[in-house]
Amino acid sequence: MAGETISGPGKKGARIGATLVFVDEAGFYLLPFVVATYAPRGQTPILAETVTHDHLAVISGVTPAGGLFLQIYERALTGVEVVRFLKHLERCLPGPVIVIWDGAPIHWNRAVKAFLAAGHAARIELVSLPGYAPELNPNEGVWGSLKVKELANMACEDVVALRHELSQAVPRLRRHPEVIRGYFREAGYL
């Protein structure tokens, strides 16, 4: 995965042999994402669900070669979890890493700034996408695949069951890097 780039010849990422990682966060709630389904004729399908605000917070990154990096938390994400994810990227990816993400406040808070100031800026560069432009982030495709395909119509009793289902869905997606590369084509990068 080293040296992945979607930039053209002479662009900074290509010149320095950096791995590009598009990063985003999402919430997965117990309330299922309902899509069309089948049922015996004359019988309306029924999903039993728990109405609650309990959820999983997920941060993920995708690379142009089809790599998927993901961490799951049972609490809202803060700068601490963002730094933990950036450290994860440092461990998994050799060489320079360019992280491309939106302008969410947790991406630029004190914990992230302290992490970069502690010497990690030598390997990790953070780049902001333009405001209100989710269509430019290929990582949005991860949420579509996981919520609309993998976990559609699934009603979990609690966050433990949801975490289990999500933890099984992620490896299924990882086994199909061509799907992840498709997110980049949809965003207009490949």
PyRosetta script that sets phi, psi and omega in degrees:
from pyrosetta import init, pose_from_sequence

init()
pose = pose_from_sequence("MAGETISGPGKKGARIGATLVFVDEAGFYLLPFVVATYAPRGQTPILAETVTHDHLAVISGVTPAGGLFLQIYERALTGVEVVRFLKHLERCLPGPVIVIWDGAPIHWNRAVKAFLAAGHAARIELVSLPGYAPELNPNEGVWGSLKVKELANMACEDVVALRHELSQAVPRLRRHPEVIRGYFREAGYL")
pose.set_psi(1, -12.3)
pose.set_omega(1, -179.5)
pose.set_phi(2, -63.5)
pose.set_psi(2, 148.3)
pose.set_omega(2, 176.4)
pose.set_phi(3, 75.0)
pose.set_psi(3, 10.5)
pose.set_omega(3, 178.4)
pose.set_phi(4, -65.5)
pose.set_psi(4, 139.0)
pose.set_omega(4, 178.0)
pose.set_phi(5, -152.6)
pose.set_psi(5, 149.4)
pose.set_omega(5, 172.1)
pose.set_phi(6, -117.2)
pose.set_psi(6, 4.8)
pose.set_omega(6, 178.3)
pose.set_phi(7, -88.4)
pose.set_psi(7, 153.2)
pose.set_omega(7, -178.3)
pose.set_phi(8, -75.5)
pose.set_psi(8, 174.3)
pose.set_omega(8, 178.4)
pose.set_phi(9, -55.8)
pose.set_psi(9, 138.5)
pose.set_omega(9, 179.1)
pose.set_phi(10, 86.6)
pose.set_psi(10, -11.8)
pose.set_omega(10, 178.4)
pose.set_phi(11, -74.3)
pose.set_psi(11, 155.9)
pose.set_omega(11, -174.3)
pose.set_phi(12, -55.9)
pose.set_psi(12, -47.7)
pose.set_omega(12, -178.0)
pose.set_phi(13, -58.3)
pose.set_psi(13, -42.0)
pose.set_omega(13, 179.9)
pose.set_phi(14, -69.5)
pose.set_psi(14, -39.9)
pose.set_omega(14, -177.4)
pose.set_phi(15, -62.9)
pose.set_psi(15, -39.5)
pose.set_omega(15, -175.7)
pose.set_phi(16, -96.6)
pose.set_psi(16, 1.8)
pose.set_omega(16, 179.1)
pose.set_phi(17, 66.3)
pose.set_psi(17, 36.0)
pose.set_omega(17, -176.1)
pose.set_phi(18, -82.5)
pose.set_psi(18, 153.0)
pose.set_omega(18, 170.5)
pose.set_phi(19, -93.6)
pose.set_psi(19, 126.0)
pose.set_omega(19, 176.8)
pose.set_phi(20, -89.2)
pose.set_psi(20, 134.2)
pose.set_omega(20, 178.2)
pose.set_phi(21, -133.0)
pose.set_psi(21, 118.4)
pose.set_omega(21, 174.4)
pose.set_phi(22, -90.4)
pose.set_psi(22, 125.6)
pose.set_omega(22, -172.8)
pose.set_phi(23, -117.6)
pose.set_psi(23, 145.4)
pose.set_omega(23, 176.4)
pose.set_phi(24, -156.3)
pose.set_psi(24, 165.8)
pose.set_omega(24, 178.1)
pose.set_phi(25, -125.6)
pose.set_psi(25, 155.1)
pose.set_omega(25, 176.9)
pose.set_phi(26, -153.6)
pose.set_psi(26, 160.6)
pose.set_omega(26, 175.4)
pose.set_phi(27, -109.5)
pose.set_psi(27, 140.9)
pose.set_omega(27, 176.2)
pose.set_phi(28, -118.2)
pose.set_psi(28, 115.0)
pose.set_omega(28, -175.8)
pose.set_phi(29, -101.4)
pose.set_psi(29, 162.1)
pose.set_omega(29, 178.6)
pose.set_phi(30, -66.6)
pose.set_psi(30, -30.3)
pose.set_omega(30, 177.7)
pose.set_phi(31, -64.4)
pose.set_psi(31, 120.8)
pose.set_omega(31, -173.4)
pose.set_phi(32, -71.7)
pose.set_psi(32, 151.2)
pose.set_omega(32, 171.6)
pose.set_phi(33, -83.2)
pose.set_psi(33, 109.8)
pose.set_omega(33, -172.2)
pose.set_phi(34, -89.3)
pose.set_psi(34, 128.8)
pose.set_omega(34, 175.3)
pose.set_phi(35, -126.3)
pose.set_psi(35, 168.1)
pose.set_omega(35, 179.8)
pose.set_phi(36, -56.8)
pose.set_psi(36, 142.3)
pose.set_omega(36, -179.2)
pose.set_phi(37, -145.6)
pose.set_psi(37, 179.4)
pose.set_omega(37, -179.2)
pose.set_phi(38, -112.2)
pose.set_psi(38, 152.3)
pose.set_omega(38, 175.6)
pose.set_phi(39, -152.6)
pose.set_psi(39, 160.7)
pose.set_omega(39, 176.2)
pose.set_phi(40, -56.4)
pose.set_psi(40, 146.3)
pose.set_omega(40, -178.4)
pose.set_phi(41, -52.9)
pose.set_psi(41, 129.9)
pose.set_omega(41, 177.6)
pose.set_phi(42, 86.4)
pose.set_psi(42, -2.7)
pose.set_omega(42, -179.4)
pose.set_phi(43, -116.5)
pose.set_psi(43, 118.6)
pose.set_omega(43, 177.9)
pose.set_phi(44, -74.3)
pose.set_psi(44, 129.5)
pose.set_omega(44, 177.0)
pose.set_phi(45, -65.8)
pose.set_psi(45, 139.8)
pose.set_omega(45, -178.8)
pose.set_phi(46, -123.9)
pose.set_psi(46, 130.5)
pose.set_omega(46, 175.2)
pose.set_phi(47, -110.3)
pose.set_psi(47, 122.7)
pose.set_omega(47, 174.6)
pose.set_phi(48, -82.5)
pose.set_psi(48, 132.5)
pose.set_omega(48, -176.3)
pose.set_phi(49, -139.6)
pose.set_psi(49, 157.7)
pose.set_omega(49, 177.1)
pose.set_phi(50, -106.9)
pose.set_psi(50, 124.0)
pose.set_omega(50, 178.9)
pose.set_phi(51, -89.5)
pose.set_psi(51, 111.1)
pose.set_omega(51, -177.7)
pose.set_phi(52, -157.3)
pose.set_psi(52, 163.4)
pose.set_omega(52, 176.2)
pose.set_phi(53, -95.2)
pose.set_psi(53, 1.0)
pose.set_omega(53, 177.5)
pose.set_phi(54, -60.0)
pose.set_psi(54, 138.1)
pose.set_omega(54, -178.3)
pose.set_phi(55, -158.3)
pose.set_psi(55, 170.5)
pose.set_omega(55, 172.0)
pose.set_phi(56, -108.2)
pose.set_psi(56, 139.0)
pose.set_omega(56, 174.2)
pose.set_phi(57, -103.3)
pose.set_psi(57, 131.4)
pose.set_omega(57, -175.1)
pose.set_phi(58, -126.8)
pose.set_psi(58, 137.0)
pose.set_omega(58, 172.5)
pose.set_phi(59, -121.2)
pose.set_psi(59, 134.6)
pose.set_omega(59, -179.7)
pose.set_phi(60, -142.6)
pose.set_psi(60, 161.6)
pose.set_omega(60, 176.5)
pose.set_phi(61, -138.0)
pose.set_psi(61, 143.0)
pose.set_omega(61, 177.4)
pose.set_phi(62, -124.5)
pose.set_psi(62, 148.9)
pose.set_omega(62, 177.9)
pose.set_phi(63, -115.5)
pose.set_psi(63, 156.4)
pose.set_omega(63, -179.4)
pose.set_phi(64, -59.6)
pose.set_psi(64, -22.7)
pose.set_omega(64, 178.9)
pose.set_phi(65, -82.7)
pose.set_psi(65, -2.9)
pose.set_omega(65, 178.3)
pose.set_phi(66, 100.9)
pose.set_psi(66, 14.3)
pose.set_omega(66, 177.4)
pose.set_phi(67, -77.0)
pose.set_psi(67, 146.3)
pose.set_omega(67, 177.8)
pose.set_phi(68, -132.9)
pose.set_psi(68, 123.4)
pose.set_omega(68, 177.1)
pose.set_phi(69, -118.3)
pose.set_psi(69, 134.8)
pose.set_omega(69, -172.5)
pose.set_phi(70, -152.6)
pose.set_psi(70, 140.4)
pose.set_omega(70, 173.9)
pose.set_phi(71, -132.1)
pose.set_psi(71, 143.7)
pose.set_omega(71, -176.1)
pose.set_phi(72, -118.6)
pose.set_psi(72, 136.0)
pose.set_omega(72, 179.0)
pose.set_phi(73, -130.8)
pose.set_psi(73, 150.0)
pose.set_omega(73, 178.6)
pose.set_phi(74, -98.7)
pose.set_psi(74, 24.1)
pose.set_omega(74, 177.0)
pose.set_phi(75, -148.1)
pose.set_psi(75, 166.8)
pose.set_omega(75, 178.9)
pose.set_phi(76, -62.0)
pose.set_psi(76, 146.1)
pose.set_omega(76, -179.9)
pose.set_phi(77, -76.2)
pose.set_psi(77, 141.6)
pose.set_omega(77, 174.7)
pose.set_phi(78, -127.9)
pose.set_psi(78, -177.9)
pose.set_omega(78, 176.5)
pose.set_phi(79, -59.1)
pose.set_psi(79, -30.4)
pose.set_omega(79, 179.8)
pose.set_phi(80, -62.0)
pose.set_psi(80, -45.0)
pose.set_omega(80, 179.0)
pose.set_phi(81, -69.4)
pose.set_psi(81, -34.9)
pose.set_omega(81, 176.9)
pose.set_phi(82, -63.1)
pose.set_psi(82, -44.8)
pose.set_omega(82, 177.5)
pose.set_phi(83, -62.2)
pose.set_psi(83, -41.8)
pose.set_omega(83, 177.7)
pose.set_phi(84, -58.5)
pose.set_psi(84, -40.2)
pose.set_omega(84, 178.5)
pose.set_phi(85, -68.3)
pose.set_psi(85, -41.4)
pose.set_omega(85, 177.6)
pose.set_phi(86, -62.5)
pose.set_psi(86, -39.0)
pose.set_omega(86, 175.8)
pose.set_phi(87, -63.7)
pose.set_psi(87, -37.9)
pose.set_omega(87, 177.1)
pose.set_phi(88, -61.1)
pose.set_psi(88, -44.4)
pose.set_omega(88, 177.6)
pose.set_phi(89, -62.1)
pose.set_psi(89, -41.4)
pose.set_omega(89, 178.2)
pose.set_phi(90, -59.5)
pose.set_psi(90, -41.2)
pose.set_omega(90, -179.7)
pose.set_phi(91, -69.2)
pose.set_psi(91, -36.5)
pose.set_omega(91, -172.6)
pose.set_phi(92, -87.6)
pose.set_psi(92, -25.2)
pose.set_omega(92, -174.3)
pose.set_phi(93, -116.6)
pose.set_psi(93, 125.8)
pose.set_omega(93, 177.9)
pose.set_phi(94, -78.2)
pose.set_psi(94, 156.1)
pose.set_omega(94, 174.5)
pose.set_phi(95, 73.2)
pose.set_psi(95, -168.7)
pose.set_omega(95, -179.5)
pose.set_phi(96, -65.4)
pose.set_psi(96, 147.1)
pose.set_omega(96, 179.3)
pose.set_phi(97, -128.2)
pose.set_psi(97, 127.9)
pose.set_omega(97, 174.5)
pose.set_phi(98, -108.2)
pose.set_psi(98, 114.6)
pose.set_omega(98, 179.9)
pose.set_phi(99, -96.1)
pose.set_psi(99, 123.2)
pose.set_omega(99, -179.7)
pose.set_phi(100, -114.2)
pose.set_psi(100, 123.0)
pose.set_omega(100, -176.7)
pose.set_phi(101, -151.9)
pose.set_psi(101, 177.6)
pose.set_omega(101, -179.5)
pose.set_phi(102, -80.8)
pose.set_psi(102, -178.6)
pose.set_omega(102, -176.0)
pose.set_phi(103, -91.3)
pose.set_psi(103, 27.7)
pose.set_omega(103, -179.8)
pose.set_phi(104, -55.3)
pose.set_psi(104, 140.3)
pose.set_omega(104, -178.5)
pose.set_phi(105, -55.9)
pose.set_psi(105, -32.8)
pose.set_omega(105, -179.2)
pose.set_phi(106, -67.9)
pose.set_psi(106, -17.4)
pose.set_omega(106, 178.6)
pose.set_phi(107, -77.3)
pose.set_psi(107, -17.4)
pose.set_omega(107, -173.5)
pose.set_phi(108, -127.2)
pose.set_psi(108, 19.7)
pose.set_omega(108, -176.6)
pose.set_phi(109, -80.6)
pose.set_psi(109, -177.8)
pose.set_omega(109, -175.6)
pose.set_phi(110, -59.1)
pose.set_psi(110, -40.3)
pose.set_omega(110, -177.9)
pose.set_phi(111, -62.8)
pose.set_psi(111, -41.8)
pose.set_omega(111, 179.8)
pose.set_phi(112, -68.6)
pose.set_psi(112, -43.3)
pose.set_omega(112, 178.8)
pose.set_phi(113, -62.2)
pose.set_psi(113, -40.7)
pose.set_omega(113, 178.7)
pose.set_phi(114, -65.7)
pose.set_psi(114, -39.4)
pose.set_omega(114, 177.4)
pose.set_phi(115, -59.2)
pose.set_psi(115, -47.9)
pose.set_omega(115, 179.7)
pose.set_phi(116, -65.6)
pose.set_psi(116, -41.3)
pose.set_omega(116, -179.2)
pose.set_phi(117, -66.1)
pose.set_psi(117, -22.1)
pose.set_omega(117, -179.5)
pose.set_phi(118, -80.0)
pose.set_psi(118, 11.8)
pose.set_omega(118, 175.5)
pose.set_phi(119, 108.1)
pose.set_psi(119, -7.1)
pose.set_omega(119, -177.8)
pose.set_phi(120, -76.0)
pose.set_psi(120, -15.9)
pose.set_omega(120, 178.7)
pose.set_phi(121, -65.3)
pose.set_psi(121, -15.8)
pose.set_omega(121, 177.3)
pose.set_phi(122, -67.5)
pose.set_psi(122, -28.1)
pose.set_omega(122, -179.3)
pose.set_phi(123, -109.9)
pose.set_psi(123, -30.2)
pose.set_omega(123, -174.6)
pose.set_phi(124, -113.5)
pose.set_psi(124, 126.0)
pose.set_omega(124, 173.9)
pose.set_phi(125, -113.7)
pose.set_psi(125, 134.5)
pose.set_omega(125, -180.0)
pose.set_phi(126, -104.6)
pose.set_psi(126, 129.9)
pose.set_omega(126, -179.3)
pose.set_phi(127, -127.3)
pose.set_psi(127, 133.1)
pose.set_omega(127, 179.7)
pose.set_phi(128, -93.0)
pose.set_psi(128, 138.2)
pose.set_omega(128, 169.7)
pose.set_phi(129, -75.5)
pose.set_psi(129, 159.4)
pose.set_omega(129, 174.4)
pose.set_phi(130, -60.0)
pose.set_psi(130, 152.9)
pose.set_omega(130, 179.4)
pose.set_phi(131, -62.1)
pose.set_psi(131, 145.5)
pose.set_omega(131, 176.1)
pose.set_phi(132, 53.7)
pose.set_psi(132, 47.3)
pose.set_omega(132, -179.7)
pose.set_phi(133, -134.8)
pose.set_psi(133, 58.1)
pose.set_omega(133, -179.3)
pose.set_phi(134, -61.6)
pose.set_psi(134, -23.3)
pose.set_omega(134, 179.9)
pose.set_phi(135, -66.6)
pose.set_psi(135, -14.2)
pose.set_omega(135, 178.1)
pose.set_phi(136, -88.8)
pose.set_psi(136, -6.9)
pose.set_omega(136, -178.8)
pose.set_phi(137, -104.8)
pose.set_psi(137, 106.9)
pose.set_omega(137, 179.4)
pose.set_phi(138, -58.1)
pose.set_psi(138, -21.2)
pose.set_omega(138, -179.6)
pose.set_phi(139, -64.2)
pose.set_psi(139, -21.0)
pose.set_omega(139, 176.5)
pose.set_phi(140, -57.4)
pose.set_psi(140, -30.1)
pose.set_omega(140, 178.0)
pose.set_phi(141, -63.0)
pose.set_psi(141, -30.2)
pose.set_omega(141, 177.8)
pose.set_phi(142, -60.3)
pose.set_psi(142, -44.9)
pose.set_omega(142, -178.1)
pose.set_phi(143, -65.9)
pose.set_psi(143, -39.9)
pose.set_omega(143, 177.1)
pose.set_phi(144, -61.6)
pose.set_psi(144, -45.4)
pose.set_omega(144, -179.4)
pose.set_phi(145, -64.3)
pose.set_psi(145, -44.5)
pose.set_omega(145, -176.9)
pose.set_phi(146, -73.4)
pose.set_psi(146, -44.7)
pose.set_omega(146, -175.8)
pose.set_phi(147, -78.9)
pose.set_psi(147, -45.4)
pose.set_omega(147, -172.1)
pose.set_phi(148, -86.7)
pose.set_psi(148, -26.8)
pose.set_omega(148, -178.2)
pose.set_phi(149, -107.4)
pose.set_psi(149, -59.5)
pose.set_omega(149, -173.3)
pose.set_phi(150, -69.4)
pose.set_psi(150, -42.5)
pose.set_omega(150, -173.6)
pose.set_phi(151, -111.9)
pose.set_psi(151, 13.3)
pose.set_omega(151, -178.7)
pose.set_phi(152, -61.8)
pose.set_psi(152, 140.1)
pose.set_omega(152, 177.3)
pose.set_phi(153, 62.7)
pose.set_psi(153, 16.3)
pose.set_omega(153, -179.1)
pose.set_phi(154, -98.7)
pose.set_psi(154, 121.8)
pose.set_omega(154, 177.5)
pose.set_phi(155, -108.8)
pose.set_psi(155, 113.9)
pose.set_omega(155, -179.7)
pose.set_phi(156, -98.6)
pose.set_psi(156, 147.7)
pose.set_omega(156, -179.0)
pose.set_phi(157, -70.2)
pose.set_psi(157, -36.9)
pose.set_omega(157, -176.9)
pose.set_phi(158, -152.7)
pose.set_psi(158, 176.7)
pose.set_omega(158, -177.1)
pose.set_phi(159, -68.1)
pose.set_psi(159, -24.1)
pose.set_omega(159, 177.0)
pose.set_phi(160, -65.4)
pose.set_psi(160, -45.4)
pose.set_omega(160, 178.2)
pose.set_phi(161, -66.7)
pose.set_psi(161, -38.9)
pose.set_omega(161, 178.4)
pose.set_phi(162, -64.2)
pose.set_psi(162, -42.4)
pose.set_omega(162, 177.9)
pose.set_phi(163, -60.5)
pose.set_psi(163, -42.2)
pose.set_omega(163, 178.9)
pose.set_phi(164, -60.7)
pose.set_psi(164, -48.1)
pose.set_omega(164, -179.6)
pose.set_phi(165, -63.7)
pose.set_psi(165, -42.9)
pose.set_omega(165, 178.8)
pose.set_phi(166, -65.3)
pose.set_psi(166, -40.0)
pose.set_omega(166, 179.2)
pose.set_phi(167, -65.3)
pose.set_psi(167, -25.9)
pose.set_omega(167, 175.2)
pose.set_phi(168, -83.1)
pose.set_psi(168, -31.5)
pose.set_omega(168, -178.2)
pose.set_phi(169, -72.9)
pose.set_psi(169, -35.8)
pose.set_omega(169, -176.5)
pose.set_phi(170, -61.2)
pose.set_psi(170, -47.5)
pose.set_omega(170, 178.2)
pose.set_phi(171, -62.5)
pose.set_psi(171, -32.0)
pose.set_omega(171, 177.2)
pose.set_phi(172, -63.2)
pose.set_psi(172, -40.3)
pose.set_omega(172, 177.7)
pose.set_phi(173, -69.1)
pose.set_psi(173, -40.8)
pose.set_omega(173, 179.3)
pose.set_phi(174, -60.2)
pose.set_psi(174, -30.3)
pose.set_omega(174, -180.0)
pose.set_phi(175, -70.6)
pose.set_psi(175, -5.0)
pose.set_omega(175, -179.1)
pose.set_phi(176, -125.8)
pose.set_psi(176, 70.8)
pose.set_omega(176, -180.0)
pose.set_phi(177, -60.7)
pose.set_psi(177, -23.5)
pose.set_omega(177, 178.2)
pose.set_phi(178, -64.7)
pose.set_psi(178, -30.6)
pose.set_omega(178, 176.8)
pose.set_phi(179, -67.9)
pose.set_psi(179, -44.1)
pose.set_omega(179, 179.9)
pose.set_phi(180, -65.2)
pose.set_psi(180, -41.2)
pose.set_omega(180, 175.9)
pose.set_phi(181, -61.5)
pose.set_psi(181, -31.4)
pose.set_omega(181, 177.0)
pose.set_phi(182, -62.7)
pose.set_psi(182, -31.2)
pose.set_omega(182, 176.7)
pose.set_phi(183, -61.0)
pose.set_psi(183, -37.3)
pose.set_omega(183, 179.7)
pose.set_phi(184, -69.2)
pose.set_psi(184, -38.1)
pose.set_omega(184, 176.7)
pose.set_phi(185, -64.6)
pose.set_psi(185, -43.5)
pose.set_omega(185, 178.9)
pose.set_phi(186, -60.8)
pose.set_psi(186, -33.5)
pose.set_omega(186, 179.2)
pose.set_phi(187, -81.9)
pose.set_psi(187, -5.2)
pose.set_omega(187, 177.1)
pose.set_phi(188, 87.5)
pose.set_psi(188, 16.3)
pose.set_omega(188, -177.7)
pose.set_phi(189, -92.3)
pose.set_psi(189, -30.2)
pose.set_omega(189, -177.4)
pose.set_phi(190, -113.5)
pose.dump_pdb("model.pdb")
